[in-house]
């Protein structure tokens, strides 16, 4: 494990890369599409839009999106989750609205929510439906704008929950639809900075403990706003690199257990800070590989546990950031394949 | 609107989780071991899931119909029936939908749309004051305090079994906020009692960040309440005392209990750092508080020393240690405490770290803390062996190989 060459920490060894069960993972993801029951999994039903984003992006990372059997059904599903949100009681701001607002729900019978609006736009982007995105852009922008509060924070929906996750979801959605000027970006940045802690990390609201998931959202939001230079990157990087545990996996907070999902949240944050080499790529890669289900495909939260689509996506995304040669590169800020970012003509270094 | 069944050929009636792997593949389950679930258990839970999914679907449909009916009423659009029939069928629709959504939420509180539905029904009741009610209008029951109490209980039931369900926490916070519009006394009581629920859930999982964030949100509500009450001091006598400096002492005691129970509970250390920052801010920047501030710092250093001597490998302790030496408290104290006293206790801390490192030469956290303290003392013009910083970082680079790149970058920054 110990090496004197710094570079060996930046990428995985061939022996680790060879452990990826790519075909099994594609099969497990396609089973989600083909089998009528699998999408009905009770606990994911309300956030099927996000599950769709995890599954589609996983397939894209595995360079197997073309194997999707019924693309039309996916588009119909996304269409079925569109929600006009200008009805009474839902528009909580007094701002004049040029376009009627449009948000997306977690499923066809759910309400609009910012998180699923981002997931829907990401799904459309992965599928290359840029014309569709542009056609709805003004209405989606109106929805996102209606959720910003005076202090710069964002609500998740019309019912007022505030969380830094929504700051990222709002700014990324607007970036993807090219309507960043729809909100007060400076206020959004100031709110995110108000959730920064001494340890360099960020919490869900001011004074809340740092959490790697929130750190990802806050670093992403600041990066989207071009404001990452306003934080102490060395302290933040220190906190992030300490997430790696002796088994190679990453935890989300001090003295917590490792979980494959932090492979994405911690690593993408380090990547946005250009400090990915502050953790050991080989050890993390090997940990994710051990969490694969070698019988049915998919990746679990940690070795020996049950695989699911959420951890499958975050495991593959982590391996992609680590530079796995069989996987499409994922962009740490957009959480989308770099090929999609190129198609959108966005700068990959942004 | 597309129904669920038209999407991806999903048919509720034909939904049979025929294969065990499909059942578990898609559920975002944390910590469920492959070998601990027996096939029989899976079959049973599979049947259960079919029933629950159907119940959730029915509740959503019920809520949708109900909202259409309510909106129709609000817009004065009557259907085929007469107005009276409409009112009574609407009431029964609301009751049915409330019942169905309750049953569904008790088993899956992540169904946020069902919580939204309940908010909309409760909201309708808020403006419905007794004076405005029509006699015989059953919806007036929706306005009673019992309904709101019951709703709060529902969130408690949900959180007891699903302590990480975002929508249940959000609904509870919404109830706490909105209760002000329903009944001021109830609102005050609820906010005062809320710590009971948080403590109950933290007793089950001391790191539940939802519970910790909820505590922070409730404190904010309590402060809002206090500032509103201070303009009308007679409104709730004695309440304001709950949220003054006493609250700070309560919070310090609360964090202390959790830390003593487990040094590795960073959530509690974090609360302590945030609270001490507030405490010192309340003292003000005057020189008369210099001794008080210095005493706080020394007492905390003493305490944290006990923690790291007990177990030098607990990360939480060391993050708090770093906060003590470099955070808001020290920042503020540096303008108040005399530099002689400050350097005195920093040097004492260096001695303590040296002793630890002698006993535990591989204690990486202690080594890093030592390097930072030496560098800090040097920057303050104190006579220290600043060569040591490079030596320690080079040693850490070998001792902690996963973070080789981190130490290498720190070394190049020296």
Boltz contact constraints between the chains, C-beta under 6 A:
constraints:
  - contact:
      token1: [A, 1]
      token2: [B, 401]
      max_distance: 6.0
  - contact:
      token1: [A, 2]
      token2: [B, 401]
      max_distance: 6.0
  - contact:
      token1: [A, 6]
      token2: [B, 405]
      max_distance: 6.0
  - contact:
      token1: [A, 6]
      token2: [B, 408]
      max_distance: 6.0
  - contact:
      token1: [A, 9]
      token2: [B, 404]
      max_distance: 6.0
  - contact:
      token1: [A, 9]
      token2: [B, 405]
      max_distance: 6.0
  - contact:
      token1: [A, 35]
      token2: [B, 22]
      max_distance: 6.0
  - contact:
      token1: [A, 36]
      token2: [B, 9]
      max_distance: 6.0
  - contact:
      token1: [A, 36]
      token2: [B, 10]
      max_distance: 6.0
  - contact:
      token1: [A, 37]
      token2: [B, 15]
      max_distance: 6.0
  - contact:
      token1: [A, 37]
      token2: [B, 17]
      max_distance: 6.0
  - contact:
      token1: [A, 37]
      token2: [B, 22]
      max_distance: 6.0
  - contact:
      token1: [A, 38]
      token2: [B, 22]
      max_distance: 6.0
  - contact:
      token1: [A, 38]
      token2: [B, 26]
      max_distance: 6.0
  - contact:
      token1: [A, 39]
      token2: [B, 8]
      max_distance: 6.0
  - contact:
      token1: [A, 40]
      token2: [B, 10]
      max_distance: 6.0
  - contact:
      token1: [A, 40]
      token2: [B, 15]
      max_distance: 6.0
  - contact:
      token1: [A, 40]
      token2: [B, 53]
      max_distance: 6.0
  - contact:
      token1: [A, 41]
      token2: [B, 26]
      max_distance: 6.0
  - contact:
      token1: [A, 41]
      token2: [B, 27]
      max_distance: 6.0
  - contact:
      token1: [A, 42]
      token2: [B, 49]
      max_distance: 6.0
  - contact:
      token1: [A, 42]
      token2: [B, 52]
      max_distance: 6.0
  - contact:
      token1: [A, 42]
      token2: [B, 53]
      max_distance: 6.0
  - contact:
      token1: [A, 43]
      token2: [B, 27]
      max_distance: 6.0
  - contact:
      token1: [A, 44]
      token2: [B, 26]
      max_distance: 6.0
  - contact:
      token1: [A, 46]
      token2: [B, 110]
      max_distance: 6.0
  - contact:
      token1: [A, 46]
      token2: [B, 111]
      max_distance: 6.0
  - contact:
      token1: [A, 73]
      token2: [B, 8]
      max_distance: 6.0
  - contact:
      token1: [A, 77]
      token2: [B, 7]
      max_distance: 6.0
  - contact:
      token1: [A, 80]
      token2: [B, 2]
      max_distance: 6.0
  - contact:
      token1: [A, 108]
      token2: [B, 2]
      max_distance: 6.0
  - contact:
      token1: [A, 108]
      token2: [B, 4]
      max_distance: 6.0
  - contact:
      token1: [A, 108]
      token2: [B, 7]
      max_distance: 6.0
  - contact:
      token1: [A, 109]
      token2: [B, 60]
      max_distance: 6.0
  - contact:
      token1: [A, 110]
      token2: [B, 113]
      max_distance: 6.0
  - contact:
      token1: [A, 111]
      token2: [B, 113]
      max_distance: 6.0
  - contact:
      token1: [A, 111]
      token2: [B, 116]
      max_distance: 6.0
  - contact:
      token1: [A, 159]
      token2: [B, 119]
      max_distance: 6.0
  - contact:
      token1: [A, 161]
      token2: [B, 170]
      max_distance: 6.0
  - contact:
      token1: [A, 198]
      token2: [B, 323]
      max_distance: 6.0
  - contact:
      token1: [A, 198]
      token2: [B, 327]
      max_distance: 6.0
  - contact:
      token1: [A, 199]
      token2: [B, 319]
      max_distance: 6.0
  - contact:
      token1: [A, 204]
      token2: [B, 213]
      max_distance: 6.0
  - contact:
      token1: [A, 207]
      token2: [B, 216]
      max_distance: 6.0
  - contact:
      token1: [A, 207]
      token2: [B, 274]
      max_distance: 6.0
  - contact:
      token1: [A, 208]
      token2: [B, 213]
      max_distance: 6.0
  - contact:
      token1: [A, 208]
      token2: [B, 216]
      max_distance: 6.0
  - contact:
      token1: [A, 209]
      token2: [B, 267]
      max_distance: 6.0
  - contact:
      token1: [A, 209]
      token2: [B, 270]
      max_distance: 6.0
  - contact:
      token1: [A, 211]
      token2: [B, 209]
      max_distance: 6.0
  - contact:
      token1: [A, 241]
      token2: [B, 403]
      max_distance: 6.0
  - contact:
      token1: [A, 241]
      token2: [B, 406]
      max_distance: 6.0
  - contact:
      token1: [A, 244]
      token2: [B, 402]
      max_distance: 6.0
  - contact:
      token1: [A, 254]
      token2: [B, 266]
      max_distance: 6.0
  - contact:
      token1: [A, 254]
      token2: [B, 315]
      max_distance: 6.0
  - contact:
      token1: [A, 254]
      token2: [B, 316]
      max_distance: 6.0
  - contact:
      token1: [A, 254]
      token2: [B, 319]
      max_distance: 6.0
  - contact:
      token1: [A, 255]
      token2: [B, 264]
      max_distance: 6.0
  - contact:
      token1: [A, 255]
      token2: [B, 266]
      max_distance: 6.0
  - contact:
      token1: [A, 255]
      token2: [B, 315]
      max_distance: 6.0
  - contact:
      token1: [A, 255]
      token2: [B, 316]
      max_distance: 6.0
  - contact:
      token1: [A, 277]
      token2: [B, 405]
      max_distance: 6.0
  - contact:
      token1: [A, 278]
      token2: [B, 405]
      max_distance: 6.0
  - contact:
      token1: [A, 278]
      token2: [B, 406]
      max_distance: 6.0
  - contact:
      token1: [A, 280]
      token2: [B, 402]
      max_distance: 6.0
  - contact:
      token1: [A, 283]
      token2: [B, 402]
      max_distance: 6.0
  - contact:
      token1: [A, 296]
      token2: [B, 21]
      max_distance: 6.0
  - contact:
      token1: [A, 298]
      token2: [B, 25]
      max_distance: 6.0
  - contact:
      token1: [A, 301]
      token2: [B, 30]
      max_distance: 6.0
  - contact:
      token1: [A, 304]
      token2: [B, 33]
      max_distance: 6.0
  - contact:
      token1: [A, 305]
      token2: [B, 32]
      max_distance: 6.0
  - contact:
      token1: [A, 305]
      token2: [B, 33]
      max_distance: 6.0
  - contact:
      token1: [A, 306]
      token2: [B, 24]
      max_distance: 6.0
  - contact:
      token1: [A, 306]
      token2: [B, 29]
      max_distance: 6.0
  - contact:
      token1: [A, 306]
      token2: [B, 32]
      max_distance: 6.0
  - contact:
      token1: [A, 306]
      token2: [B, 34]
      max_distance: 6.0
  - contact:
      token1: [A, 308]
      token2: [B, 27]
      max_distance: 6.0
  - contact:
      token1: [A, 308]
      token2: [B, 28]
      max_distance: 6.0
  - contact:
      token1: [A, 308]
      token2: [B, 29]
      max_distance: 6.0
  - contact:
      token1: [A, 309]
      token2: [B, 26]
      max_distance: 6.0
  - contact:
      token1: [A, 310]
      token2: [B, 28]
      max_distance: 6.0
